[in-house]
Amino acid sequence: MVDFKIRLCETCGRLCKKIYITQCSEYINELEKKSKEFQERIKVKNNNSSNK
């Protein structure tokens, strides 16, 4: 019998079966990429507005 331990996932904070934790880490990596892109865009906007 397979024992699925259901507990809070370290990455997404939801109740996950251990089997899903690898998917959660991939999801977190995607979020990090998106947040970096967003921060780059904010930097560009700030640079443009300070040049006035």
N, C-alpha and C positions, 0 to 999 in steps of 0.2 A: 504493500500500500504506500502510495506517495503521500508524504506529509507536507502540505502547503502551510507554511507558517505565515499567517496574515499579520502584518504589523505596519507601523508608519514607515514610509519610504524616506530615506535620508535626503533625497534630492527634491522630490515634489511635495513631500509632507502629507500625501494622501495615504489611505489604507491600501497597500499594494501587496499582492502575493510576491514572494521573492523573485518569481519568474519574470516579473515586469520591471525589476529595478534597472536592468540593462537598457530597456526602452526609455525609462525615465532619464537616465544619464545622457542618452542621445538627445532627448528633448531639451535638457538643460543646455547642452552644447549649442543647439540651434538658437536658444534664447540669448546665449552669450554673444553669438555672432551678430544677431540682430541688434542687441544693445550696443555693441561696438560700432556698428554702422550708424546707428542713431546718434551716438556721441560724436562721431566724425562730422555728421551733418550739422549738429549744434555748433561745433567749433567753427565750421565754415560760416554759418549764419552770424555768429558773434564777430568774426573777423570782418565780414562785410559791413556790419552795422557800425563798427568802430572806425571804419575808414571814411565816414561822412565828414 
